[in-house]
Amino acid sequence: MQKRKNYVEIEEDNGAVLRYFHHPNGGGLVESTATVDPTAYVEQSAYIDPGARVEAHARIGTGTWVDHDAVVLEGAVLGSAVHVGPAATVGRSAQLGARVKIGARARVRDGVTMPPDTVVADEAVVRDRPSTRSAA
């Protein structure tokens, strides 16, 4: 009987091969250089990219992508199909609705709640619930 691999390899545009392992809590894919706390839940179709960090008790929803070097702090909840851009930070206990897009190097502060389909521009800082949606 052939043994099944416990990882998935994905080739980037530049030819680099990234190796993703299934997170034990939810089965989502976590790249080998990313750090995900064992108490975090990563839904099966979610991806955590190289250098990213997901802290304790965070929840990463279906189809969500945490990009290179992004940080999801303790207790944050990311809905389905969310994209956290490169080097962006999602604060403690923040709640991001479905299809939220966080730009590169943007900061979502602790406890912020964002409705579905919100778009946050690159390098923006969100301190409260956004009052408008932008198409950045």
C-alpha positions as CSV (number, residue, x, y, z in Angstrom):
1,M,0.0,0.0,0.0
2,Q,1.4,3.4,-1.0
3,K,1.7,6.0,1.8
4,R,-0.1,9.3,1.2
5,K,1.9,12.5,1.4
6,N,1.0,14.8,4.2
7,Y,2.0,17.9,2.3
8,V,1.2,19.8,-0.9
9,E,3.9,21.5,-3.1
10,I,3.0,24.6,-5.1
11,E,5.3,26.3,-7.5
12,E,5.4,30.1,-7.5
13,D,5.7,32.2,-10.7
14,N,9.5,32.6,-10.0
15,G,10.0,28.9,-9.9
16,A,10.3,28.5,-6.2
17,V,8.5,25.5,-4.7
18,L,6.6,26.0,-1.5
19,R,5.6,23.1,0.7
20,Y,2.3,23.3,2.6
21,F,1.3,21.0,5.4
22,H,-2.2,20.4,6.7
23,H,-2.9,22.2,10.0
24,P,-4.0,19.6,12.6
25,N,-7.0,21.9,13.7
26,G,-9.1,22.2,10.5
27,G,-6.9,20.8,7.9
28,G,-6.0,24.1,6.1
29,L,-2.7,24.4,4.3
30,V,0.2,26.1,6.1
31,E,3.5,26.8,4.4
32,S,6.5,25.3,6.2
33,T,8.0,28.7,7.2
34,A,4.6,30.1,8.5
35,T,3.8,29.8,12.2
36,V,0.3,28.8,13.3
37,D,-0.7,28.2,16.9
38,P,-2.1,24.7,17.5
39,T,-5.2,26.2,19.0
40,A,-6.0,28.3,15.9
41,Y,-8.5,26.8,13.5
42,V,-7.6,26.9,9.8
43,E,-10.5,25.7,7.5
44,Q,-9.6,23.0,5.0
45,S,-9.5,25.2,1.9
46,A,-7.6,28.1,3.6
47,Y,-3.9,28.9,2.8
48,I,-1.3,30.4,5.2
49,D,1.7,31.6,3.1
50,P,5.4,31.8,3.9
51,G,6.4,33.9,7.0
52,A,2.8,34.5,8.0
53,R,1.8,34.1,11.7
54,V,-1.6,33.1,13.1
55,E,-1.9,33.3,16.9
56,A,-3.9,31.4,19.5
57,H,-7.6,30.8,19.1
58,A,-7.8,32.7,15.7
59,R,-10.2,31.3,13.2
60,I,-9.4,31.3,9.5
61,G,-12.5,30.7,7.2
62,T,-13.1,28.7,4.1
63,G,-11.1,29.9,1.1
64,T,-9.2,32.5,3.1
65,W,-5.7,33.4,2.1
66,V,-3.2,34.9,4.7
67,D,-0.4,36.2,2.4
68,H,3.4,36.3,2.9
69,D,4.5,37.8,6.3
70,A,1.0,38.7,7.4
71,V,0.0,38.4,11.0
72,V,-3.4,37.4,12.5
73,L,-3.4,38.1,16.2
74,E,-5.0,36.1,19.0
75,G,-8.8,35.5,18.8
76,A,-9.3,37.2,15.4
77,V,-12.0,35.6,13.2
78,L,-11.7,35.8,9.4
79,G,-14.8,34.9,7.4
80,S,-14.8,33.0,4.1
81,A,-12.8,34.1,1.1
82,V,-10.9,36.8,3.0
83,H,-7.5,38.0,1.7
84,V,-5.0,39.4,4.2
85,G,-2.3,41.1,2.1
86,P,1.4,40.8,2.4
87,A,2.8,42.0,5.7
88,A,-0.7,43.2,6.9
89,T,-1.8,42.8,10.5
90,V,-5.3,41.8,11.8
91,G,-5.7,42.8,15.5
92,R,-6.7,40.7,18.5
93,S,-10.4,39.7,18.4
94,A,-11.0,41.5,15.2
95,Q,-13.9,40.1,13.1
96,L,-13.7,40.2,9.3
97,G,-16.7,39.3,7.3
98,A,-16.8,37.3,4.1
99,R,-14.7,38.5,1.1
100,V,-12.9,41.3,3.1
101,K,-9.7,42.3,1.4
102,I,-6.9,43.8,3.5
103,G,-4.2,45.6,1.5
104,A,-0.4,45.1,1.8
105,R,1.1,46.4,5.1
106,A,-2.4,47.6,6.3
107,R,-3.2,47.4,10.0
108,V,-6.6,46.4,11.4
109,R,-6.6,47.3,15.1
110,D,-7.8,45.1,18.0
111,G,-11.5,44.5,18.2
112,V,-12.5,46.0,14.9
113,T,-15.5,44.4,13.1
114,M,-15.6,44.7,9.3
115,P,-18.7,43.9,7.3
116,P,-18.6,41.6,4.2
117,D,-17.0,42.9,1.0
118,T,-15.0,45.7,2.8
119,V,-11.7,46.6,1.0
120,V,-8.9,48.2,3.0
121,A,-6.2,50.0,1.0
122,D,-2.5,49.2,1.2
123,E,-0.8,50.7,4.3
124,A,-4.2,51.9,5.7
125,V,-4.8,51.8,9.5
126,V,-8.4,50.8,10.5
127,R,-9.2,51.8,14.1
128,D,-13.0,51.5,13.9
129,R,-15.5,49.8,11.7
130,P,-15.1,51.3,8.2
131,S,-17.8,53.8,7.4
132,T,-17.4,53.3,3.6
133,R,-16.2,50.6,1.3
134,S,-13.5,51.4,-1.2
135,A,-12.4,49.7,-4.4
136,A,-8.7,50.0,-3.9
